[in-house]
Amino acid sequence: MKRIISLNCNGIRSAATKGLFEWLDTQNADVLCLQEVKAQPADLDGKAAFAPPGWHVQFNSALRKGYSGTAIYSRAKPNAVLTTLGASEFDDEGRYIETRFGDLSVISLYLPSGSAGPERQESKDRFLTFFLPRLRTMIGEGRSYIVCGDWNIAHTQKDLKNWRSNQKNSGFLPHERAWMSDVLDNVGWVDAYRALYPDAEGEGYTWWSNRGNAFANNVGWRIDYQLVTPDLQPALRAAQVHKTSRFSDHAPLIVDYDI
Protein backbone atom coordinates (compact mmCIF):
# COMPACT_ATOMS: atom_id res chain seq x y z
CA MET A 1 0.00 0.00 0.00
CA LYS A 2 1.57 3.27 -1.14
CA ARG A 3 -0.87 6.20 -0.94
CA ILE A 4 -3.77 6.89 1.40
CA ILE A 5 -5.94 10.00 1.15
CA SER A 6 -8.25 11.36 3.84
CA LEU A 7 -10.91 14.02 3.33
CA ASN A 8 -13.90 15.46 5.14
CA CYS A 9 -15.94 15.88 1.98
CA ASN A 10 -18.81 17.81 3.63
CA GLY A 11 -21.29 15.85 1.55
CA ILE A 12 -20.12 13.25 -0.96
CA ARG A 13 -22.64 14.40 -3.55
CA SER A 14 -21.44 17.98 -3.29
CA ALA A 15 -17.78 16.93 -3.49
CA ALA A 16 -18.49 14.77 -6.53
CA THR A 17 -19.96 17.73 -8.41
CA LYS A 18 -16.72 19.59 -7.66
CA GLY A 19 -14.60 16.91 -9.33
CA LEU A 20 -13.51 14.74 -6.41
CA PHE A 21 -13.58 11.44 -8.26
CA GLU A 22 -12.02 12.82 -11.43
CA TRP A 23 -9.17 14.10 -9.27
CA LEU A 24 -8.94 10.76 -7.45
CA ASP A 25 -8.30 9.04 -10.77
CA THR A 26 -5.10 11.09 -11.13
CA GLN A 27 -3.70 10.28 -7.69
CA ASN A 28 -2.57 6.64 -7.95
CA ALA A 29 -4.08 6.14 -4.51
CA ASP A 30 -4.77 2.83 -2.81
CA VAL A 31 -7.33 4.07 -0.28
CA LEU A 32 -9.61 7.10 0.07
CA CYS A 33 -11.11 7.69 3.52
CA LEU A 34 -14.08 10.06 3.60
CA GLN A 35 -15.84 11.71 6.52
CA GLU A 36 -19.14 13.60 6.69
CA VAL A 37 -20.49 11.87 3.59
CA LYS A 38 -24.05 12.99 4.40
CA ALA A 39 -25.60 10.22 2.31
CA GLN A 40 -27.13 6.77 2.54
CA PRO A 41 -25.94 4.05 0.13
CA ALA A 42 -29.49 3.94 -1.28
CA ASP A 43 -29.11 7.59 -2.27
CA LEU A 44 -26.15 6.66 -4.47
CA ASP A 45 -27.28 3.33 -5.94
CA GLY A 46 -27.05 3.23 -9.69
CA LYS A 47 -24.99 6.39 -9.89
CA ALA A 48 -21.66 5.52 -11.47
CA ALA A 49 -19.93 8.61 -10.08
CA PHE A 50 -20.06 7.13 -6.58
CA ALA A 51 -18.85 3.65 -7.57
CA PRO A 52 -15.94 4.31 -9.95
CA PRO A 53 -14.45 1.27 -11.71
CA GLY A 54 -11.65 -0.45 -9.86
CA TRP A 55 -12.74 0.63 -6.37
CA HIS A 56 -14.34 -1.31 -3.54
CA VAL A 57 -16.72 0.98 -1.66
CA GLN A 58 -17.73 0.67 2.00
CA PHE A 59 -20.17 3.05 3.73
CA ASN A 60 -21.20 3.60 7.33
CA SER A 61 -23.99 6.14 7.12
CA ALA A 62 -25.69 7.93 9.97
CA LEU A 63 -29.25 6.92 10.75
CA ARG A 64 -30.21 10.57 10.34
CA LYS A 65 -30.35 11.37 6.64
CA GLY A 66 -28.01 14.04 5.31
CA TYR A 67 -25.80 13.94 8.40
CA SER A 68 -22.33 12.73 9.36
CA GLY A 69 -21.26 9.29 8.07
CA THR A 70 -17.99 7.78 6.85
CA ALA A 71 -16.82 5.79 3.84
CA ILE A 72 -13.73 4.03 2.54
CA TYR A 73 -12.82 3.48 -1.11
CA SER A 74 -10.06 0.90 -1.64
CA ARG A 75 -8.35 -0.67 -4.62
CA ALA A 76 -8.00 -3.98 -2.79
CA LYS A 77 -11.02 -5.80 -1.44
CA PRO A 78 -10.92 -5.76 2.35
CA ASN A 79 -10.91 -9.03 4.27
CA ALA A 80 -13.32 -7.56 6.80
CA VAL A 81 -15.28 -4.37 7.44
CA LEU A 82 -16.18 -3.14 10.93
CA THR A 83 -18.66 -0.31 11.50
CA THR A 84 -19.45 -0.25 15.21
CA LEU A 85 -17.65 1.06 18.26
CA GLY A 86 -20.18 -0.24 20.78
CA ALA A 87 -21.74 3.08 21.75
CA SER A 88 -25.04 3.90 20.06
CA GLU A 89 -24.53 7.67 20.43
CA PHE A 90 -21.63 7.46 17.98
CA ASP A 91 -22.55 4.34 16.01
CA ASP A 92 -25.90 5.90 15.06
CA GLU A 93 -23.98 8.81 13.55
CA GLY A 94 -21.75 6.56 11.41
CA ARG A 95 -18.53 7.97 12.83
CA TYR A 96 -16.29 4.91 12.36
CA ILE A 97 -15.52 2.44 9.63
CA GLU A 98 -12.58 0.04 9.60
CA THR A 99 -11.37 -1.97 6.63
CA ARG A 100 -8.93 -4.83 7.21
CA PHE A 101 -6.31 -5.96 4.71
CA GLY A 102 -4.44 -8.84 6.29
CA ASP A 103 -2.58 -7.47 9.31
CA LEU A 104 -3.28 -3.85 8.34
CA SER A 105 -6.40 -1.89 9.32
CA VAL A 106 -7.34 1.40 7.67
CA ILE A 107 -9.98 3.44 9.51
CA SER A 108 -12.05 6.46 8.56
CA LEU A 109 -13.01 8.40 11.67
CA TYR A 110 -15.21 11.46 12.10
CA LEU A 111 -14.84 12.86 15.58
CA PRO A 112 -17.75 15.03 16.76
CA SER A 113 -17.44 18.79 16.47
CA GLY A 114 -18.28 20.91 19.49
CA SER A 115 -18.62 24.18 17.63
CA ALA A 116 -22.43 24.03 17.32
CA GLY A 117 -22.98 24.62 21.04
CA PRO A 118 -22.64 23.13 24.54
CA GLU A 119 -24.63 19.97 23.79
CA ARG A 120 -22.39 19.06 20.88
CA GLN A 121 -19.28 19.85 22.91
CA GLU A 122 -20.57 17.50 25.61
CA SER A 123 -21.01 14.79 22.99
CA LYS A 124 -17.49 15.42 21.72
CA ASP A 125 -16.11 15.16 25.25
CA ARG A 126 -17.96 11.87 25.76
CA PHE A 127 -16.40 10.58 22.56
CA LEU A 128 -12.92 11.53 23.75
CA THR A 129 -13.49 9.67 27.01
CA PHE A 130 -14.95 6.65 25.22
CA PHE A 131 -12.41 6.41 22.40
CA LEU A 132 -9.15 6.76 24.34
CA PRO A 133 -9.29 3.21 25.78
CA ARG A 134 -10.08 1.92 22.30
CA LEU A 135 -6.94 3.63 20.95
CA ARG A 136 -4.94 2.12 23.78
CA THR A 137 -6.30 -1.36 23.02
CA MET A 138 -5.52 -1.02 19.34
CA ILE A 139 -1.91 -0.14 20.07
CA GLY A 140 -1.52 -3.36 22.04
CA GLU A 141 -3.20 -5.70 19.55
CA GLY A 142 -0.20 -6.33 17.33
CA ARG A 143 -2.03 -5.15 14.21
CA SER A 144 -0.87 -2.20 12.10
CA TYR A 145 -3.39 0.64 12.12
CA ILE A 146 -3.84 3.81 10.10
CA VAL A 147 -6.61 6.01 11.51
CA CYS A 148 -7.56 8.68 8.98
CA GLY A 149 -10.01 11.35 9.87
CA ASP A 150 -11.34 14.69 10.85
CA TRP A 151 -10.34 14.78 14.52
CA ASN A 152 -11.70 18.31 15.05
CA ILE A 153 -8.72 19.17 17.25
CA ALA A 154 -5.78 21.41 16.41
CA HIS A 155 -3.09 19.96 18.63
CA THR A 156 -0.50 22.73 19.00
CA GLN A 157 0.01 26.40 18.22
CA LYS A 158 1.65 25.31 14.95
CA ASP A 159 -1.62 23.73 13.87
CA LEU A 160 -3.74 26.84 13.40
CA LYS A 161 -3.11 30.39 12.31
CA ASN A 162 -5.00 32.36 14.96
CA TRP A 163 -4.23 30.25 18.01
CA ARG A 164 -4.28 33.15 20.49
CA SER A 165 -7.90 34.10 19.74
CA ASN A 166 -9.12 30.48 19.65
CA GLN A 167 -8.02 29.24 23.06
CA LYS A 168 -11.62 29.23 24.32
CA ASN A 169 -13.11 27.78 21.15
CA SER A 170 -13.95 24.15 20.43
CA GLY A 171 -11.16 22.50 18.53
CA PHE A 172 -8.42 24.26 20.50
CA LEU A 173 -9.66 23.92 24.06
CA PRO A 174 -6.98 22.99 26.60
CA HIS A 175 -8.56 19.67 27.51
CA GLU A 176 -8.93 18.68 23.82
CA ARG A 177 -5.29 19.45 23.16
CA ALA A 178 -4.28 17.56 26.31
CA TRP A 179 -6.28 14.55 25.06
CA MET A 180 -4.39 14.60 21.77
CA SER A 181 -1.10 14.87 23.63
CA ASP A 182 -2.11 11.83 25.66
CA VAL A 183 -2.91 9.89 22.48
CA LEU A 184 0.48 10.72 20.97
CA ASP A 185 2.84 10.97 23.91
CA ASN A 186 1.44 8.40 26.34
CA VAL A 187 -0.60 5.92 24.32
CA GLY A 188 1.98 5.96 21.55
CA TRP A 189 0.20 6.84 18.30
CA VAL A 190 2.21 8.66 15.62
CA ASP A 191 0.92 11.74 13.80
CA ALA A 192 2.11 10.93 10.27
CA TYR A 193 2.28 14.50 9.01
CA ARG A 194 4.02 15.85 12.09
CA ALA A 195 6.46 12.92 12.18
CA LEU A 196 7.53 13.82 8.65
CA TYR A 197 7.50 17.60 9.11
CA PRO A 198 7.97 18.41 12.81
CA ASP A 199 8.45 22.14 12.32
CA ALA A 200 6.07 22.84 9.45
CA GLU A 201 3.44 25.54 9.84
CA GLY A 202 0.81 26.80 7.42
CA GLU A 203 1.17 24.28 4.63
CA GLY A 204 -0.35 21.55 6.80
CA TYR A 205 -3.69 23.31 7.38
CA THR A 206 -6.63 21.19 6.24
CA TRP A 207 -9.69 23.31 7.09
CA TRP A 208 -10.62 26.96 6.56
CA SER A 209 -13.70 28.87 7.61
CA ASN A 210 -15.96 30.06 4.82
CA ARG A 211 -15.83 33.53 6.34
CA GLY A 212 -13.46 36.40 5.75
CA ASN A 213 -11.44 34.97 2.83
CA ALA A 214 -9.85 32.48 5.24
CA PHE A 215 -8.73 30.12 2.48
CA ALA A 216 -7.27 32.88 0.31
CA ASN A 217 -5.36 34.19 3.31
CA ASN A 218 -4.49 30.70 4.59
CA VAL A 219 -6.09 31.36 7.97
CA GLY A 220 -6.54 27.68 8.59
CA TRP A 221 -6.54 24.81 11.04
CA ARG A 222 -4.80 21.43 10.87
CA ILE A 223 -7.54 19.17 12.22
CA ASP A 224 -7.34 16.25 9.77
CA TYR A 225 -4.78 13.60 10.66
CA GLN A 226 -3.54 10.18 9.75
CA LEU A 227 -2.45 8.57 13.01
CA VAL A 228 -0.46 5.35 12.71
CA THR A 229 0.78 2.67 15.06
CA PRO A 230 4.50 3.00 15.85
CA ASP A 231 5.49 0.06 13.65
CA LEU A 232 4.41 2.08 10.61
CA GLN A 233 6.49 5.18 11.34
CA PRO A 234 9.48 3.81 9.33
CA ALA A 235 7.09 3.30 6.39
CA LEU A 236 6.20 7.01 6.17
CA ARG A 237 7.59 8.59 3.00
CA ALA A 238 5.83 11.93 2.37
CA ALA A 239 2.70 13.90 3.12
CA GLN A 240 0.96 16.84 1.51
CA VAL A 241 -2.30 18.76 1.65
CA HIS A 242 -3.93 19.22 -1.76
CA LYS A 243 -5.12 22.80 -2.07
CA THR A 244 -5.26 23.32 -5.82
CA SER A 245 -8.78 21.91 -6.08
CA ARG A 246 -11.55 22.65 -3.57
CA PHE A 247 -13.94 19.80 -2.93
CA SER A 248 -15.20 21.03 0.47
CA ASP A 249 -14.20 23.36 3.29
CA HIS A 250 -11.51 20.76 4.11
CA ALA A 251 -8.60 19.75 1.88
CA PRO A 252 -7.41 16.20 1.17
CA LEU A 253 -4.53 14.97 3.31
CA ILE A 254 -2.31 12.69 1.23
CA VAL A 255 0.23 10.42 2.90
CA ASP A 256 2.63 8.16 1.02
CA TYR A 257 3.76 4.93 2.66
CA ASP A 258 6.00 2.01 1.83
CA ILE A 259 3.93 -0.83 3.25
N, C-alpha and C positions, 0 to 999 in steps of 0.2 A: 504494500500500500504506500503510495507516494504523495498524494495530495488530498487534503481534506479541507472543505470550505464550510464555514458556519455563517448563518445570516438570520437575523430577525427580519422577516420579509414584510411584516405589518400587513398581512393579507396576501396569500399566495396568488389569488386571482389578480390583484392589483399589481404585484411584482411581475407576473407573467406578461401583463400588457406593457410593462416597461422594459421588456427584453431579457428577463432573467434567464430563461432557458436557452435562448439564442447565445447569450454570453457564456452560459455553462458549457455549451458545446465547444467553446474555444479554449477551455481551461485544462483539459487533460486531467480532470479530477477523478478520484476514485469514490469519494463520498461527499454528498451535500447534506448538511444538517440545517433544518429550518425550524424557526420558532415563530410563534404568533401567526400560524397559517390561516386562522379564521375561516375554516371551511371543513365540511364533512366530506368523506370520500364520495358519498352519493352526489354531492354537488359537482363533482369533477368527472364522474363516470362518463365515458364516451368522448371525452375531450382530450384529443391527442396532445395538446400543449402540456398537460399535467402528467402524462405518462410517456415521456420521450423514449424512442427506441434505445435499447441497450442499458436501461436503468431498471433496477428493482425498487419499488416504491412502497414505503411503510408509513402509515399515518397513525397518530394518536390524537384524535380530535376531542375538543371539549364537548360536554353534553349540551352546553348552551351554544346555540348556533351563532356563527359570526364572532367567536370569541376564542382567544388563546389557541392552544393546540400546537403540536410538534409533528415533524415528519423527517424521514431520512430517505434520501435517494442514494443507491449504491450500485456500482458496476457489478460487484460480486453478489450472489444470492446469499443472504445471511443464513447461518445454521439455526438461529433462534431469534425471536423478537419478543422483548419484554416491554410491557406498557403500564405496569402498576408499581407504585411505591408502597402501597399498603395504608394510605391515608386518603379517605374519600375526598377531603377538602381539596387536595391537589390532584388526585387521580381524575376527579370529575372535570377538571380544567385541562386535562391532557398535557401536563407539564413535563412529561418524561417519556422518552422512548429509547430503548437500548437494542442495538443490533449486534449479534455475536458472529464473529468470523474466526472459527477455531479458538485460539487462546486470547484473541483480541476482541474487546468490546468497544463499540463507538456509540456514544450517547448524545442525543439532542435534548437539551434541558432549557426550560423557560422559567426562570425564577420569578416569583411575583414582584410586581412593582408596588412601591408604597406611595407613589406620588399623587394618587387620586384622593388621598385623605386618610384619616386615622384608622378606619376599618381595614383598608388595604395594607397599611403599614403593619397592623397587628397580624394580618394573614402572612405577610412577608416574614415577620419575626418568628411566627410559628413554623414556617418552612425552614428557616435557618436552624432552629432548635431541632426540628425533626430530621433534617437532612445531614447534619454533621455526623451523627453516628453511622449513617449509611456510607458516607465518604470514608470514614475510618475503617469500616468493615471491608469495603472494596479494596483499600490499600493492602489489607492483610490476606486477601484471597489467593494471591498468586497469579491472577489474571492481569493482562495488560489492559489499561483503560484509557480512553480519550473521551473526555466530557466536554462537548462543544455547547456553547449556549450564550444566551443573554442572561448574565448573572445580576444585572441591575445594581451593581456595586462598582464604583471607582475606588480602587484599593488605596492608592497613595496620591500625594500631591502631583506627581508626574502624570497621573491618569485623567486629569481634566484641566481645562484651561483656567476657569475661574474658581479655583478651590477655596479661596478665602471667603467668598460670598455664598458658598454652598455647604458650609459646615453644619448647618441646621436643616439641610434638605435631604429627603430620602435619596439614597444612592451614594451619599457621602457622610452619613451619620457615623459618629465614632464607634458605636457598637457594631455597625455593619462592616466597617473597615477592620475592626478587631476580629470579627468572625472570619473574614478573608485571610487575615494574618494567621489565625489559628489553623485554617485549612492548609495553608502553604508551609508555615514554619513548624507547626507542631504535628499535624497529621501527616504531612509529607508530600502533598501534591505539588506538581511543578506547573507554573504558568508558562506555557510554551513561548509566547511572545516575549515575555520579560526575561526568560532564560536566554533567549537569543540576543535580545537588545536591552540589557539592564539599565542603560542610561537614556534610552530614547524617550523623547517627549513630542507631542504634537502629531507625528505621523502615525501613531498607534490608535488615535481616536476612532471610535466605531459608531458613535451616535451624536447627532446634532439636533438641537431644538429647531422647530420650524419657524421660530420667531427671530426677528432682528438680524437676518442674514448670517445666522450662526455658521452654516456650512461654508459660505463664501469667505468668512473670516476665520474659519477653522476654530471656532469656539466650541470645542467638542468634549466628549467624555469617552474614555475607554472602559466600556462595561461588557463587552463581548470577549469571551476567553475560550481558549482550548486548554483545559487542565489535563495533565497526563500523569500516569503513575511514574515513579522515579526510574523504573527500568527503561522507559522510553525516552528519557532525556538525551542519551547519546544518539538517538535516531533523529533528533531535530536537525533540520537542515536550513530552513529559511521561513520567514513569515512576512506577510504584507497585508495591508488593508487596501482593498480596491475602491478607489474614489472616482474613477473616470466616469463610470456609469452610476446612476442613482436608481435603485430599485425600491428603496424605502427610506425611512429616516435613519436607518442603520446602514452600514456598509459591510460587505462581505469580508470576513477574516479568513485569509488563506494561509495554511501552514503546510509546508513540505516536509515529509518524513522519508526515512530510509528504513522501512519495516519489511 
